[in-house]
Amino acid sequence: MAYPMLDRFKLKMEPLARRPKDKHHIASDHVPLDAQPRNLSGAAREAIREAAARIRAARSAAKPVILATGAHTIKNGLGPLIIHLMQRQWLTHVATNGAGIIHDWEFAFQGKSGEDVARNTAQGLFGNWQETGFYINLALNCGAYAGQGYGEAVGALIQSEGLLIPTHDELLTAIRAAEQEPERAAAAADLLWAVKSFSLKPGRLAVPHPFKQYSVQAAAVRLGIPSTGHPMIGHDIIYNHPMNHCAALGRCAERDFLAYAHSISQLDGGVYLSVGSAVMSPMIFEKSLSMSQNLAIQRGEHIDKHCILVVDLAQSRWDWSTGEPPLDNPDYFLRYCKTFSRMGGSMRYVTADNRDFLLELARELA
């Protein structure tokens, strides 16, 4: 049975310039490197000092330091801090969810992000923004054809301030070569759908990004550091736009998941920082570590000497270094801590605002 589907081509998309009351303006609201942490406990400061020491040791041994964050880390103006840590080579991989990449792109494109969800949903406006949906989805459609990951495709759009649209004939040639390169042919067919559906002209499509200096994704492209995006279908506003093509998006996201898993496979002796991500980070970590252990065991090895630092706002009275609490303890249901406590190595939980944590970590690593 074929269920009826909503037709996104019937939606009225509005220009971003008409979006009222964006809450965050990156030029004025970003967190400068010399800002001071506002509310860190003694235990949090001790954990950050320990994390900084482990990061120094890991980088001295050429081991990875991976930062995975939720969207608020970007939305709260912490992009410049993350870029600073990337430039200093303290971070070897950054990962975020679909919303984190959207905020990063909107900041780079128009200097502001964070719409009024309640008001705009009531008016049928939430997420129905032409430029955000059109350009991010088009970047993913083009990126899938070019063999790029989710974060790289959007980062390249920001950094180069444009997209290259292949010709109709080039895409048809790639499609006809399906027997030799089936994956590329499928991506070419997806992109051809976008080209025809939106009457896209071949050649360079210029897309200025006047605030790209604040973009984590663009910085990753410049620095050659993996920056991976880990979306979930239907979770982000770009799914509202008819340019959205989940087959192409999935190709980019699959590539990023496997790139992330490769970094996790190198984590023995390294450091993993999970900052403000209650769902994405623990979920992709546990699958990636399981795959990595599978391969390590086949080599006669095991990944044991990794350090995990989890940072979030929820209070916890449990000592997570001892493992997970019993079922009758409320902390058992602090899901992300429970997940990471099962992942071997050493794990520590810090109750802190992501702003304060990253500021203090940057100070310790200075």
C-alpha positions as CSV (number, residue, x, y, z in Angstrom):
1,M,0.0,0.0,0.0
2,A,1.4,3.4,-0.9
3,Y,0.6,5.9,1.8
4,P,-0.1,9.5,0.8
5,M,2.8,11.9,1.3
6,L,2.9,15.7,1.9
7,D,4.0,17.6,-1.2
8,R,6.8,20.0,-0.1
9,F,6.7,21.7,-3.5
10,K,3.4,23.3,-2.4
11,L,5.0,24.9,0.6
12,K,5.6,28.6,0.6
13,M,9.2,29.3,1.4
14,E,10.1,32.7,2.8
15,P,13.5,34.5,2.4
16,L,15.7,34.6,5.5
17,A,15.7,38.4,5.3
18,R,12.0,38.3,6.4
19,R,12.6,36.0,9.4
20,P,11.8,37.9,12.6
21,K,13.7,38.0,15.8
22,D,16.7,35.7,15.3
23,K,18.1,35.3,18.8
24,H,21.8,35.1,18.2
25,H,24.0,37.5,16.2
26,I,27.4,36.0,15.8
27,A,29.5,39.1,15.4
28,S,28.3,40.5,18.7
29,D,27.3,37.4,20.6
30,H,30.3,35.1,19.9
31,V,32.4,34.1,22.9
32,P,35.8,35.8,22.6
33,L,38.9,33.9,23.6
34,D,39.7,36.2,26.5
35,A,36.2,35.8,28.1
36,Q,36.1,34.4,31.6
37,P,34.2,31.3,32.8
38,R,31.3,32.3,34.9
39,N,30.3,29.3,37.0
40,L,32.7,26.3,37.3
41,S,32.9,24.2,40.4
42,G,36.2,23.1,41.9
43,A,35.5,19.5,40.7
44,A,34.9,20.8,37.2
45,R,38.1,22.8,37.1
46,E,40.0,19.7,38.4
47,A,38.5,17.6,35.6
48,I,39.4,20.2,33.0
49,R,43.0,20.3,34.2
50,E,43.2,16.6,34.0
51,A,41.6,16.6,30.5
52,A,44.1,19.2,29.3
53,A,47.0,17.1,30.6
54,R,45.6,14.0,28.8
55,I,45.1,16.1,25.6
56,R,48.8,17.2,25.7
57,A,49.9,13.7,26.2
58,A,47.7,12.4,23.4
59,R,48.9,15.0,20.9
60,S,52.5,14.5,21.9
61,A,52.0,10.8,21.0
62,A,50.2,11.7,17.7
63,K,46.9,10.3,19.1
64,P,43.5,11.8,18.3
65,V,41.5,14.3,20.3
66,I,37.9,14.2,19.1
67,L,35.3,16.8,20.0
68,A,31.6,15.9,19.6
69,T,29.0,18.6,20.4
70,G,25.4,19.3,20.2
71,A,23.9,22.3,18.3
72,H,23.9,24.7,21.3
73,T,27.7,24.8,21.3
74,I,27.5,26.4,17.9
75,K,24.3,28.4,18.5
76,N,25.8,29.9,21.7
77,G,28.7,31.5,19.8
78,L,31.4,29.0,20.7
79,G,32.6,28.5,17.1
80,P,35.6,30.8,17.4
81,L,36.8,28.8,20.5
82,I,36.5,25.5,18.6
83,I,38.3,27.1,15.6
84,H,41.1,28.2,18.0
85,L,41.6,24.7,19.4
86,M,41.6,23.3,15.8
87,Q,44.2,25.9,14.7
88,R,46.4,25.0,17.7
89,Q,46.2,21.4,16.6
90,W,44.6,20.3,19.9
91,L,41.6,18.8,18.0
92,T,42.0,16.3,15.3
93,H,38.2,15.7,14.6
94,V,35.1,17.6,15.3
95,A,31.5,16.2,15.0
96,T,28.1,17.7,15.5
97,N,24.5,17.0,14.6
98,G,22.4,18.4,11.7
99,A,21.2,21.4,13.7
100,G,24.8,22.3,14.6
101,I,25.7,22.5,10.9
102,I,22.6,24.6,10.2
103,H,23.4,27.2,12.8
104,D,27.0,27.2,11.6
105,W,25.9,27.8,8.0
106,E,23.3,30.5,8.9
107,F,25.9,32.4,11.0
108,A,28.3,32.3,8.0
109,F,25.6,33.3,5.5
110,Q,23.7,36.0,7.3
111,G,25.4,36.6,10.7
112,K,22.5,35.4,12.8
113,S,20.5,32.3,13.7
114,G,18.0,30.9,16.2
115,E,14.5,31.6,15.2
116,D,11.4,31.9,17.5
117,V,10.1,28.3,17.1
118,A,6.8,28.7,19.0
119,R,5.8,31.9,17.2
120,N,6.9,30.7,13.7
121,T,5.3,27.3,14.0
122,A,2.0,28.9,14.8
123,Q,2.3,31.0,11.7
124,G,3.4,28.1,9.5
125,L,6.9,29.6,9.1
126,F,9.2,27.6,11.3
127,G,11.9,26.0,9.1
128,N,10.3,27.2,5.9
129,W,13.2,29.4,4.9
130,Q,14.4,29.5,1.3
131,E,18.1,30.0,1.5
132,T,18.7,27.6,4.4
133,G,16.8,24.8,2.8
134,F,17.9,25.5,-0.7
135,Y,21.6,26.0,-0.3
136,I,22.4,23.4,2.4
137,N,20.4,20.7,0.6
138,L,22.0,21.7,-2.8
139,A,25.4,21.5,-1.1
140,L,24.6,18.0,0.0
141,N,23.3,16.9,-3.4
142,C,26.4,18.2,-5.0
143,G,28.6,16.9,-2.3
144,A,27.2,13.4,-2.6
145,Y,28.1,13.4,-6.3
146,A,31.6,14.7,-5.5
147,G,32.2,12.1,-2.8
148,Q,32.1,14.5,0.1
149,G,30.8,14.0,3.6
150,Y,28.0,16.0,5.2
151,G,30.3,18.4,7.1
152,E,32.7,18.8,4.2
153,A,30.0,19.5,1.7
154,V,28.6,22.4,3.7
155,G,32.1,23.6,4.8
156,A,33.2,23.7,1.2
157,L,30.2,25.7,0.3
158,I,31.0,28.3,3.0
159,Q,34.7,28.4,2.4
160,S,34.6,28.7,-1.4
161,E,31.4,30.8,-1.3
162,G,29.8,28.8,-4.0
163,L,28.9,25.5,-5.6
164,L,29.8,24.0,-9.0
165,I,26.7,22.6,-10.8
166,P,27.7,19.9,-13.4
167,T,26.2,20.0,-16.9
168,H,23.3,17.9,-17.8
169,D,25.5,15.9,-20.2
170,E,28.1,15.2,-17.5
171,L,25.5,13.8,-15.2
172,L,24.0,11.6,-17.9
173,T,27.4,10.3,-18.8
174,A,28.0,9.3,-15.1
175,I,24.5,7.6,-15.0
176,R,25.3,5.6,-18.1
177,A,28.4,4.3,-16.4
178,A,26.4,2.6,-13.7
179,E,27.9,-0.8,-14.3
180,Q,31.4,0.5,-13.7
181,E,30.6,3.0,-10.9
182,P,27.2,2.3,-9.5
183,E,27.5,4.5,-6.5
184,R,28.6,7.6,-8.5
185,A,25.9,6.9,-11.1
186,A,23.2,6.8,-8.3
187,A,24.5,10.1,-6.9
188,A,24.5,11.6,-10.4
189,A,20.9,10.6,-10.9
190,D,20.0,12.2,-7.5
191,L,21.8,15.4,-8.6
192,L,20.1,15.4,-12.0
193,W,16.8,15.3,-10.3
194,A,17.7,18.5,-8.4
195,V,19.1,20.1,-11.6
196,K,15.9,19.4,-13.5
197,S,13.5,20.1,-10.7
198,F,14.9,23.5,-9.9
199,S,16.1,24.4,-13.5
200,L,19.7,24.9,-12.3
201,K,22.2,26.3,-14.7
202,P,25.6,24.5,-15.1
203,G,28.7,26.2,-13.8
204,R,29.6,28.1,-10.7
205,L,26.7,29.3,-8.4
206,A,28.1,32.1,-6.3
207,V,26.8,32.1,-2.7
208,P,28.5,34.9,-0.6
209,H,29.2,34.1,3.1
210,P,30.3,37.4,4.6
211,F,30.7,35.9,8.1
212,K,32.6,32.7,7.2
213,Q,35.4,33.5,9.6
214,Y,33.0,32.3,12.4
215,S,32.3,28.9,10.7
216,V,33.7,25.7,12.2
217,Q,32.9,23.8,9.0
218,A,34.8,26.2,6.8
219,A,37.7,26.2,9.2
220,A,37.8,22.4,9.1
221,V,38.0,22.5,5.3
222,R,40.8,25.1,5.4
223,L,42.8,23.2,8.0
224,G,42.2,19.7,6.5
225,I,40.6,18.4,9.8
226,P,37.6,16.0,9.6
227,S,34.4,17.8,10.5
228,T,31.5,15.3,10.4
229,G,27.8,15.8,10.4
230,H,25.5,13.2,12.0
231,P,21.9,14.1,11.2
232,M,18.6,12.2,11.7
233,I,15.9,12.3,9.0
234,G,13.2,14.7,9.9
235,H,15.0,16.3,12.8
236,D,16.2,19.5,11.0
237,I,14.6,22.4,9.2
238,I,16.3,21.6,5.9
239,Y,13.9,18.6,5.5
240,N,11.0,21.1,5.0
241,H,12.5,22.4,1.7
242,P,11.6,20.5,-1.5
243,M,15.3,20.6,-2.5
244,N,15.8,18.0,0.3
245,H,16.7,14.6,-1.2
246,C,17.4,12.1,1.6
247,A,19.2,9.7,-0.7
248,A,21.9,12.3,-1.4
249,L,21.9,13.4,2.2
250,G,22.3,9.8,3.3
251,R,25.3,9.3,1.1
252,C,27.0,12.3,2.7
253,A,26.0,11.2,6.2
254,E,27.1,7.6,5.7
255,R,30.5,8.9,4.6
256,D,30.8,11.0,7.7
257,F,29.7,8.2,10.0
258,L,32.5,6.0,8.6
259,A,35.0,8.8,8.7
260,Y,34.1,9.3,12.4
261,A,34.3,5.6,13.0
262,H,37.8,5.6,11.5
263,S,38.8,8.3,14.0
264,I,37.4,6.2,16.8
265,S,39.3,3.2,15.6
266,Q,42.5,5.2,16.3
267,L,41.4,6.3,19.8
268,D,43.6,4.1,21.9
269,G,45.7,6.5,23.9
270,G,43.5,9.4,22.7
271,V,40.8,11.7,24.2
272,Y,37.1,12.0,23.4
273,L,35.2,15.1,24.5
274,S,31.4,14.9,24.4
275,V,30.1,18.4,25.1
276,G,26.4,19.0,25.3
277,S,25.2,16.1,23.1
278,A,22.7,13.9,24.9
279,V,21.8,11.7,22.0
280,M,24.0,12.0,18.9
281,S,27.5,11.6,20.4
282,P,26.9,8.6,22.7
283,M,24.9,6.8,20.0
284,I,27.4,7.1,17.2
285,F,30.3,6.5,19.6
286,E,29.1,3.1,20.9
287,K,28.5,1.7,17.4
288,S,31.8,3.1,16.1
289,L,33.8,1.7,19.1
290,S,32.1,-1.7,18.7
291,M,33.2,-1.9,15.0
292,S,36.6,-0.6,15.9
293,Q,37.0,-3.3,18.7
294,N,36.0,-5.9,16.2
295,L,38.8,-4.9,13.8
296,A,41.3,-4.5,16.7
297,I,40.5,-7.9,18.1
298,Q,41.1,-9.4,14.7
299,R,44.6,-7.9,14.8
300,G,45.2,-9.3,18.3
301,E,44.7,-5.8,19.9
302,H,42.2,-4.0,22.0
303,I,41.2,-0.4,22.5
304,D,41.5,0.3,26.2
305,K,43.7,3.4,26.9
306,H,41.2,6.0,25.8
307,C,39.9,8.9,28.0
308,I,36.2,10.1,27.7
309,L,35.1,13.4,29.2
310,V,31.4,14.0,29.1
311,V,30.1,17.6,29.7
312,D,26.5,18.6,30.2
313,L,24.3,20.7,32.5
314,A,22.5,17.9,34.4
315,Q,23.5,17.3,37.9
316,S,24.8,13.8,38.8
317,R,25.8,12.5,42.2
318,W,27.1,9.2,40.9
319,D,30.9,8.5,40.5
320,W,30.9,7.4,36.9
321,S,34.5,6.3,37.1
322,T,33.1,3.3,39.0
323,G,30.8,2.2,36.2
324,E,27.0,2.7,35.9
325,P,24.7,3.0,38.9
326,P,22.1,0.4,39.9
327,L,18.6,0.5,38.4
328,D,17.0,2.1,41.5
329,N,19.4,5.1,41.3
330,P,18.0,8.1,39.3
331,D,21.4,8.6,37.7
332,Y,20.9,5.3,35.9
333,F,18.6,7.2,33.6
334,L,21.2,9.8,32.7
335,R,21.4,8.0,29.4
336,Y,24.5,9.6,27.9
337,C,26.6,9.0,31.0
338,K,25.4,5.4,31.2
339,T,26.3,4.8,27.6
340,F,29.8,6.2,27.9
341,S,30.4,4.4,31.2
342,R,30.1,1.2,29.2
343,M,32.7,2.1,26.6
344,G,35.9,1.1,28.4
345,G,38.9,3.3,29.0
346,S,38.4,6.0,31.6
347,M,35.2,8.1,31.8
348,R,34.5,11.3,33.8
349,Y,31.4,13.4,33.9
350,V,31.5,17.2,34.4
351,T,28.5,19.3,35.2
352,A,29.2,22.5,33.4
353,D,27.9,25.0,30.8
354,N,29.6,24.3,27.4
355,R,30.8,27.9,27.3
356,D,32.6,27.7,30.6
357,F,34.0,24.3,29.8
358,L,35.5,25.3,26.5
359,L,36.9,28.6,27.8
360,E,38.6,26.9,30.7
361,L,40.0,24.1,28.5
362,A,41.4,26.7,26.1
363,R,43.0,28.5,29.0
364,E,44.6,25.3,30.3
365,L,45.9,24.4,26.9
366,A,47.3,27.9,26.2
